[in-house]
């Protein structure tokens, strides 16, 4: 059952949210919920809605992205996934799922809410999905599953996807991606899904983005800790199965934009290089695997971008938002029959 009442959201004026009751947790923890956040009413000509999905150790707080989209006519709806941000409940392990397909429930229900809400407002009911980091892994896999099951995303109004530094492979030394290590992770994920995977602790990203340290953004450090949540074996095993599917090749079925930084770095603490690079993922891996996400992929490296390109310093995020606008005008305009839209020559296209 879902409480379909929109209530004021913690982000303040212009934002509201509603809770989706998802029932029993397949992973045996307390009952799960998800949360749909609705951004400001658009002020420009009506365009497709955007459904946003966050990454690991994350939740939706990017007011400026919602405001930017509203100014160009698109209303943003964001989904805090089960056990994340607004949706985490007592007794739950943050972000823990043992199968990424479990997210299909809240994704389908959120999509239905977005389309119904847009139609009720007399607005454009087409939808562009947008995912950051792990969200950028979850979304294309979901769309590919829908397509393979005979549910063409376009038939349900999904006309494109935007992936902001999607997590398409396991970063770090090659040995971590070896068959023996992968097999060990999967075995541990089955036997002890909540077991913490040993990993180095870095505060570089949190230090770079949060305003209490060296950044400009305000968000809840309980929901997005400075050094991140512990990685659990069951969750990592699910992610690695997702990576394997991406590497075999999928087809999300809609035009896809991939935005990323032009370089990675791996400091453990704040440094100057952390302010102009991706300190979370390996951008070479993103570049390598992006072309296999859909039949039409535009991949753009944004110089000096952070892991979340839209949290980069002002001039860099303005460039990233401009690239987003150009792609929406081209790819989504074409989907609406606007054949006069200019061709966007991205860094890579398949």
C-alpha positions as CSV (number, residue, x, y, z in Angstrom):
1,X,0.0,0.0,0.0
2,X,1.2,3.5,-0.8
3,X,0.4,6.8,0.9
4,X,-0.2,8.9,-2.2
5,X,-0.4,12.2,-0.3
6,X,2.3,14.7,-1.2
7,X,3.8,16.3,1.9
8,X,6.3,19.1,2.3
9,X,9.8,17.7,1.9
10,X,12.9,18.4,4.0
11,X,14.4,20.3,1.0
12,X,12.0,23.1,1.7
13,X,9.9,25.4,-0.5
14,X,9.0,23.9,-3.9
15,X,9.7,20.3,-2.8
16,X,7.4,17.7,-1.5
17,X,7.5,13.9,-1.2
18,X,5.5,10.7,-0.7
19,X,6.3,7.3,0.7
20,X,5.9,4.0,-1.1
21,X,5.2,1.0,1.2
22,X,7.1,-1.9,-0.4
23,X,6.2,-4.5,2.3
24,X,8.4,-7.3,3.4
25,X,12.2,-7.1,2.7
26,X,13.4,-9.9,0.5
27,X,16.6,-9.8,2.5
28,X,14.9,-10.4,5.8
29,X,15.3,-7.0,7.4
30,X,12.4,-4.8,8.6
31,X,9.7,-3.9,6.1
32,X,11.0,-1.6,3.4
33,X,9.8,1.7,1.9
34,X,10.9,4.0,-0.9
35,X,10.4,7.8,-1.2
36,X,9.5,9.9,-4.2
37,X,10.6,13.5,-4.0
38,X,8.9,16.0,-6.3
39,X,10.7,19.2,-7.4
40,X,9.4,22.7,-8.3
41,X,6.7,23.3,-10.9
42,X,8.4,24.1,-14.2
43,X,8.4,27.7,-15.3
44,X,9.4,27.1,-19.0
45,X,7.6,25.4,-21.8
46,X,6.5,21.9,-20.8
47,X,9.2,19.2,-21.4
48,X,9.5,15.6,-20.2
49,X,9.8,14.8,-16.5
50,X,13.0,13.5,-15.1
51,X,13.2,10.6,-12.7
52,X,16.4,10.7,-10.7
53,X,18.1,7.8,-8.9
54,X,21.0,8.4,-6.5
55,X,24.1,6.2,-5.9
56,X,25.7,4.4,-2.9
57,X,26.1,6.4,0.3
58,X,23.8,9.0,-1.2
59,X,20.2,10.3,-1.4
60,X,18.6,13.2,-3.3
61,X,19.5,16.7,-2.1
62,X,20.5,18.5,-5.4
63,X,18.1,21.4,-5.3
64,X,20.0,23.2,-8.0
65,X,19.5,20.4,-10.6
66,X,15.8,20.4,-9.9
67,X,15.7,24.2,-10.3
68,X,17.7,24.0,-13.6
69,X,15.4,21.5,-15.0
70,X,12.3,23.4,-13.9
71,X,13.6,26.5,-15.7
72,X,13.8,24.5,-19.0
73,X,10.3,23.1,-18.5
74,X,11.0,19.7,-16.9
75,X,9.8,18.7,-13.4
76,X,12.3,16.5,-11.5
77,X,11.1,13.6,-9.4
78,X,13.8,11.8,-7.4
79,X,13.6,8.3,-5.8
80,X,15.3,7.6,-2.5
81,X,15.7,3.8,-2.8
82,X,14.9,1.4,0.0
83,X,17.2,1.6,3.0
84,X,18.7,4.9,1.6
85,X,18.3,8.5,2.8
86,X,14.6,9.3,3.6
87,X,13.7,5.6,3.1
88,X,16.0,4.0,5.7
89,X,14.2,2.6,8.8
90,X,15.5,1.4,12.2
91,X,17.1,-2.0,12.0
92,X,18.0,-1.8,8.3
93,X,21.5,-2.0,6.9
94,X,22.1,1.1,4.8
95,X,21.7,0.4,1.1
96,X,21.7,-3.4,1.5
97,X,20.1,-5.4,-1.3
98,X,21.3,-8.8,-2.5
99,X,19.8,-8.4,-5.9
100,X,19.6,-5.2,-7.9
101,X,16.4,-6.5,-9.5
102,X,14.7,-5.9,-6.1
103,X,14.7,-2.2,-7.0
104,X,12.4,-2.9,-10.0
105,X,9.4,-2.6,-7.6
106,X,10.1,1.0,-6.5
107,X,11.3,2.0,-10.0
108,X,8.0,0.8,-11.6
109,X,5.9,2.4,-9.0
110,X,7.8,5.7,-9.2
111,X,7.5,5.7,-12.9
112,X,3.7,5.3,-12.7
113,X,3.5,8.1,-10.1
114,X,5.5,10.5,-12.3
115,X,3.4,9.8,-15.4
116,X,0.1,10.0,-13.5
117,X,1.2,13.3,-11.8
118,X,2.3,14.8,-15.1
119,X,-0.9,13.8,-16.9
120,X,-3.1,15.2,-14.0
121,X,-1.2,18.5,-14.4
122,X,-1.7,18.6,-18.1
123,X,2.1,18.4,-18.5
124,X,4.4,16.3,-20.8
125,X,4.1,12.7,-19.5
126,X,7.3,11.6,-21.2
127,X,10.1,10.6,-18.8
128,X,13.9,10.8,-18.9
129,X,15.5,8.7,-16.3
130,X,18.7,10.0,-14.7
131,X,21.1,8.0,-12.5
132,X,24.3,8.8,-10.6
133,X,27.0,6.3,-9.8
134,X,25.3,3.0,-8.6
135,X,22.0,4.6,-9.8
136,X,23.7,4.7,-13.2
137,X,24.2,0.9,-13.0
138,X,20.7,0.2,-11.7
139,X,18.8,2.1,-14.3
140,X,20.2,0.7,-17.6
141,X,19.9,-2.9,-16.1
142,X,16.2,-2.2,-15.3
143,X,15.5,-0.8,-18.7
144,X,17.2,-3.8,-20.4
145,X,15.2,-6.2,-18.3
146,X,12.0,-4.4,-19.3
147,X,12.9,-4.6,-22.9
148,X,13.8,-8.3,-22.8
149,X,10.5,-9.0,-21.2
150,X,8.6,-7.3,-24.0
151,X,8.0,-4.0,-22.2
152,X,9.6,-1.4,-24.5
153,X,10.5,1.5,-22.3
154,X,9.3,3.9,-25.0
155,X,5.8,2.4,-24.9
156,X,5.7,3.5,-21.2
157,X,6.9,7.0,-22.0
158,X,10.6,6.6,-21.2
159,X,12.4,8.5,-24.0
160,X,16.0,8.7,-22.7
161,X,18.4,8.1,-19.9
162,X,21.2,10.3,-18.5
163,X,24.0,8.6,-16.5
164,X,26.2,10.7,-14.3
165,X,29.4,8.8,-13.6
166,X,27.8,5.4,-13.8
167,X,29.5,2.6,-11.9
168,X,30.1,0.1,-14.6
169,X,33.1,-1.8,-13.2
170,X,35.0,-2.4,-10.0
171,X,37.7,0.2,-9.6
172,X,41.2,-0.5,-8.1
173,X,43.9,-3.1,-8.8
174,X,43.1,-5.7,-11.5
175,X,43.3,-8.5,-8.9
176,X,40.1,-7.2,-7.4
177,X,38.3,-8.0,-10.6
178,X,39.9,-11.5,-11.0
179,X,37.7,-14.6,-11.2
180,X,38.8,-16.0,-7.8
181,X,38.1,-12.7,-6.0
182,X,34.8,-12.3,-7.7
183,X,33.8,-15.9,-6.8
184,X,34.8,-15.3,-3.2
185,X,32.7,-12.1,-3.0
186,X,29.7,-14.0,-4.4
187,X,30.2,-16.9,-2.0
188,X,30.4,-14.5,1.0
189,X,27.4,-12.6,-0.3
190,X,25.4,-15.8,-0.1
191,X,26.7,-17.0,3.2
192,X,27.0,-13.6,5.1
193,X,25.3,-10.8,3.1
194,X,25.7,-8.2,5.8
195,X,29.5,-8.9,6.3
196,X,31.5,-5.8,5.8
197,X,34.1,-6.0,3.0
198,X,37.5,-4.6,4.2
199,X,38.3,-1.4,2.3
200,X,40.5,1.6,2.8
201,X,38.8,4.6,4.3
202,X,38.9,7.8,2.4
203,X,37.3,11.2,3.2
204,X,38.5,12.9,0.0
205,X,35.1,13.0,-1.7
206,X,33.2,14.0,1.4
207,X,35.8,16.7,2.3
208,X,35.5,18.1,-1.3
209,X,31.8,18.4,-1.5
210,X,30.4,19.1,2.0
211,X,30.3,22.7,3.2
212,X,31.5,21.8,6.7
213,X,34.9,20.9,5.1
214,X,36.1,22.2,1.7
215,X,32.9,22.1,-0.4
216,X,29.8,24.1,-0.9
217,X,27.0,21.6,-0.5
218,X,24.8,21.0,2.6
219,X,23.4,17.5,3.1
220,X,22.8,15.1,6.0
221,X,26.0,13.4,7.1
222,X,24.0,10.6,8.7
223,X,22.6,9.7,5.3
224,X,25.7,10.5,3.3
225,X,28.6,10.0,5.7
226,X,31.9,11.8,5.1
227,X,33.8,8.5,4.5
228,X,30.8,6.5,3.2
229,X,28.9,3.5,4.5
230,X,30.5,0.1,4.9
231,X,30.4,-2.1,1.8
232,X,28.4,-5.3,2.5
233,X,29.1,-8.6,0.9
234,X,25.6,-9.3,-0.4
235,X,25.3,-5.8,-1.9
236,X,28.8,-6.0,-3.6
237,X,28.0,-9.4,-5.0
238,X,24.8,-8.0,-6.5
239,X,26.7,-5.1,-8.0
240,X,29.3,-7.4,-9.5
241,X,26.6,-9.5,-11.1
242,X,25.3,-6.2,-12.6
243,X,28.8,-5.3,-13.8
244,X,29.0,-8.7,-15.5
245,X,25.7,-8.1,-17.3
246,X,26.9,-4.7,-18.5
247,X,30.2,-6.3,-19.8
248,X,28.2,-8.9,-21.8
249,X,26.3,-6.1,-23.4
250,X,22.8,-4.8,-22.8
251,X,20.4,-2.5,-24.6
252,X,18.5,0.0,-22.5
253,X,16.3,0.7,-25.5
254,X,16.5,4.5,-25.3
255,X,19.0,7.2,-26.3
256,X,21.6,7.5,-23.5
257,X,23.9,10.3,-22.3
258,X,26.9,9.4,-20.2
259,X,28.6,12.3,-18.4
260,X,31.9,11.8,-16.5
261,X,35.1,13.6,-15.4
262,X,38.1,13.6,-17.7
263,X,40.4,12.1,-15.0
264,X,40.4,10.1,-11.8
265,X,42.6,10.3,-8.7
266,X,42.8,8.3,-5.5
267,X,43.8,10.5,-2.5
268,X,42.7,9.4,1.0
269,X,42.3,12.9,2.2
270,X,41.4,16.3,0.7
271,X,43.9,17.6,-1.8
272,X,43.7,20.1,-4.6
273,X,43.5,17.3,-7.2
274,X,40.3,16.1,-5.5
275,X,38.6,19.3,-6.5
276,X,38.9,18.6,-10.2
277,X,38.8,14.8,-10.6
278,X,36.7,11.7,-9.9
279,X,38.1,10.3,-6.6
280,X,35.5,7.5,-6.4
281,X,35.5,5.7,-9.8
282,X,37.9,5.1,-12.6
283,X,36.8,7.2,-15.6
284,X,38.7,4.9,-18.0
285,X,36.3,2.1,-17.0
286,X,33.3,4.4,-17.5
287,X,34.6,5.3,-21.0
288,X,35.3,1.6,-21.8
289,X,31.9,0.2,-21.0
290,X,29.5,3.1,-21.8
291,X,29.1,2.2,-25.5
292,X,27.5,-1.2,-24.5
293,X,24.6,0.4,-22.6
294,X,22.3,1.1,-25.5
295,X,22.1,1.3,-29.3
296,X,22.6,5.1,-29.2
297,X,25.1,6.4,-26.6
298,X,26.6,9.9,-26.3
299,X,29.5,10.0,-23.9
300,X,31.0,13.2,-22.8
301,X,34.0,13.8,-20.5
302,X,33.6,17.1,-18.6
303,X,37.1,18.6,-17.8
304,X,37.6,19.1,-14.0
305,X,34.4,17.4,-13.0
306,X,33.9,15.6,-9.7
307,X,32.3,12.1,-9.3
308,X,28.9,13.8,-9.3
309,X,29.5,16.1,-12.2
310,X,26.6,18.3,-11.0
311,X,28.4,19.0,-7.7
312,X,31.5,20.2,-9.4
313,X,32.7,23.8,-9.0
314,X,30.4,26.4,-10.6
315,X,32.0,26.7,-14.1
316,X,32.4,22.9,-14.5
317,X,28.8,22.1,-13.4
318,X,27.5,24.9,-15.7
319,X,29.3,23.2,-18.6
320,X,27.8,19.8,-17.5
321,X,24.3,21.2,-17.3
322,X,24.8,22.8,-20.8
323,X,25.8,19.4,-22.2
324,X,22.7,18.0,-20.6
325,X,20.6,20.7,-22.2
326,X,22.0,20.2,-25.6
327,X,21.5,16.4,-25.4
328,X,17.9,16.8,-24.2
329,X,17.1,19.2,-27.0
330,X,18.6,16.7,-29.5
331,X,17.8,13.2,-28.3
332,X,14.5,13.9,-26.6
333,X,13.5,16.5,-29.2
334,X,14.0,13.8,-31.8
335,X,11.9,11.4,-29.7
336,X,9.1,13.9,-29.8
337,X,9.3,14.2,-33.6
338,X,11.5,17.3,-33.7
339,X,13.7,16.3,-36.6
340,X,15.2,19.7,-36.9
341,X,17.2,19.4,-33.7
342,X,20.9,19.8,-34.1
343,X,23.1,16.7,-34.1
344,X,25.1,16.4,-30.9
345,X,28.6,15.1,-31.6
346,X,29.6,13.5,-28.3
347,X,32.9,12.0,-27.4
348,X,31.7,8.6,-28.3
349,X,28.6,7.2,-30.0
350,X,27.6,3.7,-30.8
